Amino acid sequence: IGGKDGTSAYIVDHVVDEVDEESEEVVVTSLDGCDINLKVGSENIFRTKIANQQTVNVYDILKHEKVIISLSALKQLEQRYGDI
């Protein structure tokens, strides 16, 4: 994945920030609905796109050679498009 001659990748993720029940503070683990570490770690990989499951579209899926979907994103997509 990535590189000048490598394949393109489309990574779909879904992360919800958690609320600490004791201190009632929000524990930030996501950026635009994607895991922070995944987003930062893949920024410099050429031909790789990271997206939240809410912004997934058919064009991006067909455009990229590899599609990687996290389990939580897949469950959200099934809920949203399950009846279609």
C-alpha positions in Angstrom: 0.0 0.0 0.0 1.3 3.5 -0.8 4.5 4.4 -2.5 5.1 5.7 -6.0 4.3 2.3 -7.6 2.2 0.8 -4.8 -1.5 0.2 -4.7 -4.0 2.8 -3.5 -5.9 2.2 -0.3 -9.2 3.5 1.1 -9.5 3.0 4.9 -12.9 3.4 6.6 -13.1 3.8 10.3 -15.6 4.6 13.0 -14.6 5.8 16.4 -16.8 7.6 19.0 -15.2 9.6 21.8 -15.8 8.1 25.2 -17.0 9.9 28.3 -15.3 9.1 31.6 -18.1 8.4 34.0 -16.2 9.4 37.2 -14.9 12.8 36.1 -17.5 13.3 33.3 -14.7 14.4 30.9 -14.6 13.4 27.3 -11.7 11.1 26.4 -10.7 12.2 22.9 -9.6 9.2 20.8 -10.8 10.3 17.4 -10.3 13.0 14.8 -13.2 13.5 12.4 -14.6 10.1 13.5 -11.4 8.2 12.7 -8.8 6.9 15.2 -6.2 9.5 15.9 -3.3 7.1 15.7 -4.5 5.7 12.4 -5.0 9.2 10.9 -1.6 10.5 12.0 0.2 7.3 11.1 -1.1 7.2 7.6 -0.8 10.9 6.7 2.5 10.4 4.9 1.6 7.2 3.1 1.2 8.1 -0.6 -2.1 7.2 -2.3 -3.9 6.4 1.0 -7.2 8.0 2.0 -8.8 7.7 5.5 -12.5 8.4 5.9 -15.2 8.2 8.5 -18.0 5.7 7.7 -20.4 8.6 7.3 -18.5 9.9 4.3 -18.2 6.6 2.4 -19.3 6.7 -1.2 -19.3 4.3 -4.1 -16.9 6.4 -6.2 -14.1 6.2 -3.6 -14.6 2.5 -3.0 -14.3 1.7 -6.7 -11.5 4.2 -7.3 -9.0 2.5 -4.8 -7.5 -0.9 -5.3 -7.7 -1.8 -1.6 -10.5 -1.1 0.8 -10.0 -1.6 4.5 -13.0 -1.3 6.8 -12.9 -1.5 10.5 -15.4 -3.8 12.3 -17.1 -0.8 14.0 -17.4 1.0 10.6 -18.8 -2.1 9.0 -21.5 -2.5 11.7 -22.5 1.2 11.2 -22.7 0.8 7.5 -24.9 -2.4 7.9 -27.2 -0.4 10.2 -27.5 2.4 7.7 -27.8 0.4 4.5 -29.2 -2.9 5.9 -32.7 -2.5 4.4 -31.6 -1.5 0.9 
